[in-house]
Amino acid sequence: MPPHVVVLGAGVIGLSSALRIQAEGHAVTIVARDFPSGSETIDAQSQINYTSPWGGAHNRIVPPTNPAEEREHAMSLRTFDHMRAVQARYPEAGITFMKGIEYLEAPSEAYRALTEERARSRLGVKGFRLLKEGELPEGVKWGCEYDTWCVNPMVYCSFLLRRFAILGGKVLRREVRDPREVFSWNFEAGPVDVLINASGNGFGDENMFITRGQTCLVANPCPVTVTRQNADGSWTFCVPRNFDGGTIIGGTKEPNNWDPNPSLEVRETLLRKFAATYPQILGSESKFTVMKDIVGRRPTRKGGIRLEKEQVGNKQTIIHAYGLGGRGYELSWGGG
Ligand SMILES: Cc1cc2nc3c(=O)[nH]c(=O)nc-3n(C[C@H](O)[C@H](O)[C@H](O)COP(=O)(O)OP(=O)(O)OC[C@H]3O[C@@H](n4cnc5c(N)ncnc54)[C@H](O)[C@@H]3O)c2cc1C
């Protein structure tokens, strides 16, 4: 019998891990409390701790300034290549390639040092171009564009789950108190050899915290993904979801804020700031068509992602893969 791997979690990390492990010839079962479903019907309150539905989700350049960021940058490049291959083979997967635009009001040294040569050759960023002064919105000091991708999260995650199932993967909807309990369960595929902890937040990891994000989903289409870093530390961005999923206008980043309710005042601010940055989104009717407000909780970890092997018995291994914060999609195929 091939080794049996259980993946705990059916967010973007659990689903990607399950497919990758399955491709290596292992028998894989996904155990999770939440599974992908239509974005239109998913419950905003009861499933708020399932982060994957509430992500944008786009891929952005973050010029690395330390070894942890170097590692994440390498992960994002591997994910970029994988997404390109998946999109070419499965147009229905929910992935769209487009230009990404970055606008910075107060660029750090890492951005100011980013020449076209360094971005393309050293950092491997495709289609990178620095924007000229006349191309920048008012108040923006630095800008660039590059080739990138966005996903419609639940179209994409549902696609991953369908691929997993058609290739023989098994799924089980269960909630666990402790990941180790799975080792004593009876599975069709036999005893569990390895457990992947892709639970988003881990279990009782004291380094974990949430970063609340409020965004607004609008029906307006947008041909590019735009991110503006404002001088006061706030963010103004859009993420086109495509596949009839509208466009996300964002967004807040609020560490340890557990409020599940969206604020109408915040919505108005997000829409107003984005319209000032990229007025083309308003279209011929000069307005946003709001579909809904979204609140999500990014599973963030002090010290960064936990990607680590733990031996829990003579034969039992847990591989932890959680704490992806605000970058779960863009790093999802980067684990090597
Ligand atoms: C507003 C917002 C915008 C974002 N934008 C982007 C973006 O543009 N790009 C990007 O890359 N990322 C973005 N993110 C971040 C991204 O969404 C997350 O990093 C990612 O979804 C995390 O995925 P995950 O699989 O680790 O966790 P989750 O999606 O939370 O999945 C966890 C899984 O574990 C299961 N689970 C947890 N506990 C238990 C238990 N006790 N028993 C059984 N099952 C359990 C859950 O049911 C679920 O299936 C954004 C997030 C937010 C909130």
The ligand as a Gaussian input file, in Angstrom:
#p B3LYP/6-31G(d) Opt

LIG

0 1
 C       -9.337000      40.469000       3.047000
 C       -8.297000      39.467000       2.651000
 C       -7.586000      39.657000       1.470000
 C       -6.597000      38.726000       1.086000
 N       -5.962000      38.892000      -0.099000
 C       -5.026000      37.998000      -0.494000
 C       -4.361000      38.147000      -1.731000
 O       -4.636000      39.072000      -2.489000
 N       -3.411000      37.235000      -2.069000
 C       -3.102000      36.184000      -1.258000
 O       -2.224000      35.394000      -1.612000
 N       -3.722000      36.015000      -0.066000
 C       -4.670000      36.903000       0.334000
 N       -5.297000      36.746000       1.536000
 C       -4.822000      35.700000       2.441000
 C       -5.326000      34.318000       2.069000
 O       -6.713000      34.359000       1.882000
 C       -4.928000      33.346000       3.202000
 O       -3.519000      33.403000       3.399000
 C       -5.308000      31.927000       2.855000
 O       -6.668000      31.844000       2.489000
 C       -5.025000      30.988000       4.016000
 O       -5.367000      29.702000       3.589000
 P       -5.239000      28.430000       4.532000
 O       -5.542000      27.263000       3.688000
 O       -3.951000      28.472000       5.268000
 O       -6.365000      28.662000       5.670000
 P       -7.967000      28.576000       5.561000
 O       -8.470000      29.050000       4.265000
 O       -8.497000      29.261000       6.782000
 O       -8.300000      27.039000       5.645000
 C       -8.147000      26.336000       6.858000
 C       -8.768000      24.968000       6.714000
 O       -8.542000      24.243000       7.923000
 C       -9.785000      23.762000       8.415000
 N       -9.752000      23.698000       9.880000
 C       -9.309000      24.652000      10.732000
 N       -9.464000      24.246000      12.003000
 C      -10.029000      23.004000      11.947000
 C      -10.437000      22.060000      12.908000
 N      -10.313000      22.307000      14.221000
 N      -10.960000      20.887000      12.492000
 C      -11.107000      20.621000      11.162000
 N      -10.744000      21.492000      10.200000
 C      -10.215000      22.654000      10.586000
 C      -10.806000      24.753000       7.919000
 O      -12.111000      24.174000       7.936000
 C      -10.281000      25.001000       6.500000
 O      -10.711000      23.968000       5.646000
 C       -6.298000      37.621000       1.930000
 C       -7.036000      37.423000       3.096000
 C       -8.024000      38.343000       3.459000
 C       -8.798000      38.090000       4.717000

